[in-house]
């Protein structure tokens, strides 16, 4: 009976053992640390393994391990918790399933020493601060490869002392993301003003006296060495030591800076301009008769000649002049002149009268520039004389003016006459012609009056006495044509005129050579005077 009970108990125990191998253990409430500092491993810190139901009559022990999937820094990283069974009854149970929890790996703190920065620099418009030494990092795990670059910046770019400087450590390398540098050292630095210099100002070193000490500024100086983009401007003024006339006068200059960035700069400049200046008397021209400042050096001017006007200077220093003509005057071939240097030895203003310029009165303006660059303007009137083609040599000793209208289609336009020889008026020579005592020799001209207060000078004509020059006609008297023969004339073109008995030119021509065939057939019978280059001969037309 006892044996039967034993075998029954043994059978029950065996059945119970077989049933236990199919049981599972459920573990709940396992906890791990919510974070760890990066240490280069995947190990996680198990805080509490959790609870599981008591297993009666069993000797089984449970252990657990926790591991991150990787060792790098991150938030809410999966952590795998695995369980293991041990003990005499461990084989009776399934190993509990792994569970996944979440935790952080935070960056590992590094320290740096021996970081050196430049404590003082000049303003450059940036917050940059030079790093002299990046120092040494401490706390890197032996298996990791990490290095750093160090930059430094001021809080702002403005000039100042004891300015905070932020040092930034940037880590590099395969494991750089797992570290940070803890640098809490307070660093201070100084940004000093930036030296700027002005360019040389362009000022006028000579001025005419005006009772002030002001100096004319032709161009403001500019700043050199300023930072591009900064709002900073240079102010500049200049003045003489005194307002009185004088040479080698000191010019004082004053510079200043304005603008929102001006406090970041230090202006380096001299207080005295290195050159000396002058204050000269104003240029004053004498007023001559009838309010004119200029007089002609001769009565009038001839076309294609150089005109000269003399001015009288009371004080001042004119250095150059030019002539500006009115629009109406320029229509008669005049053109504005370029600036010319003043000749202080003659005080003459000169310009060219255009060729073929009609006679008459022309208006213009003379502009002077003084040594102080002050421009003075004066109106002038230019008288252009009549051309000397109005003068006709009638005989070897007689010169006449052509008042027939053949030149200007205005017969008898000249009312009065005054003859001149070599620029001097000939006493009592007031007829339309002048007869010299002997052959004509020298320059002859005549002043004519064309109406009330309308005098005009005829440009002079030069005559040279040639004893051997003769004019002959073959035949003479003339029926229709005759041949002119010259002897003793210069080579070139010869001018021939035929006058009737009233002194009117009835025929003109030009020829070359010593012989010329003259046709008088269109003319009526009568006595005619023929002149060639001022040499004359009479003939009768039959």
SULMO-V99110 format. One line per field, one symbol per residue. ss: DSSP state (H for helix, E for strand, C for the rest). psi: psi as a letter, one per 30 degrees, with the letter a starting at -180 (. if undefined). burial: 1 if it has 24 or more other ideal C-beta (glycine too) atoms within 12 Angstrom, else 0. A space follows every 10 residues. Layout:
ss: ???
psi: ???
burial: ???
This chain:
ss: CHHHHHHHHH HHHHHHHHHH CCEECCCECC EECCEEECCC CCECCEEECC ECCCCCCCCC EEEEEEEECC CCCEEEEEEE EEEEEECCCH HHEECCCCEE EEEEEECEEE EEECCEECCE EECCCCCEEC EEECCEEECC CCCCCCEEEE EEEECCCCCE EEEEEEEEEE EECCCHHHEE ECCCCCEEEE EECEEEEECC CEECCEEECC CCCECCEEEC CCEECCCCCC CCEEEEEEEE CCCCCEEEEE EEEEEEEECC CHHHEEEECC CEEEEEEEEE CCCEECCCHH HCCEEECCCC ECCCCEEEEE ECEEECCEEE EEEEECHHHH CCCCCCCCCE ECCCCCCEEE EECCCCCCCE EEEEEEEEEE CCCCEEEEEE EEEECECHHH EEEEECCEEE ECCCCCCCCC CCCCCEEEEE ECCEECCCCC CCEEECCCCC CEEEEEEEEC CCCCEEEECC EEECCCCCCE EEEECCCECC EEEEEEECCC CCEEEEEEEC CCCCEEEEEE EECCEEEEEC CCCCCEEEEE EECCEEEEEE EC
psi: eeeeeeeeee eeeeeeeeee ffllkkklgk klkfllkkgf lgkljkekfa llkkjkgkjk kkllkkklfl flklkhkkkk kklkkllege fflkkklllk lklljllkkl lklgkkljfk lkkgflgkkk jekfakkkgk kefljkllkk lkklelflkl lhkkkkkkkk kllegefgll kjjgkjkllk jlkkkkkklk ljlkfklkkg glglkkjekk llkkglkkfk iklkkklkll elflkllhkk jkkkllkllf gffgljkjlk fkkflllkjl llkkkkkakh gkfkkkflea llkglkkkkk ljkellikfl llkklleeef fhflkkllkk kkjfffhkkk lkkkkgklla kkklkkkkkl fggkkkkkkl kkjklklgff kkjelfgkkl kjgfgfeggi khfkelkjkk jhfkkkkgig lflkjlialk kakklkklkg akhikkkkkl kkkkkjefkl kkkjlklkee llkkkkkgll lakkkkkkka fggkkfkllk lkafkkkkjg efklkakkkk kjhfklkllk j.
burial: 0000000000 0000000001 0010101001 0100011111 0001110011 0000000101 0101011100 1110001011 1110100001 0110010010 1011101101 0100101000 1111101011 1001101011 0001010101 0101001110 0010111110 1000110111 1010001010 1011010100 1011111110 0010111000 1010111001 0101010111 0000100011 1110101000 1101101010 0010001111 1110100000 0011110111 1110101111 1010011111 1111100010 0101001000 0100001111 1111001011 1101111111 1101010101 1111111101 1111110111 1111011000 0011001111 1000010010 0111010001 0011111101 0000111111 1010000010 1110010100 0111110010 0001111110 0011111000 0000010101 0010000111 1111111010 10
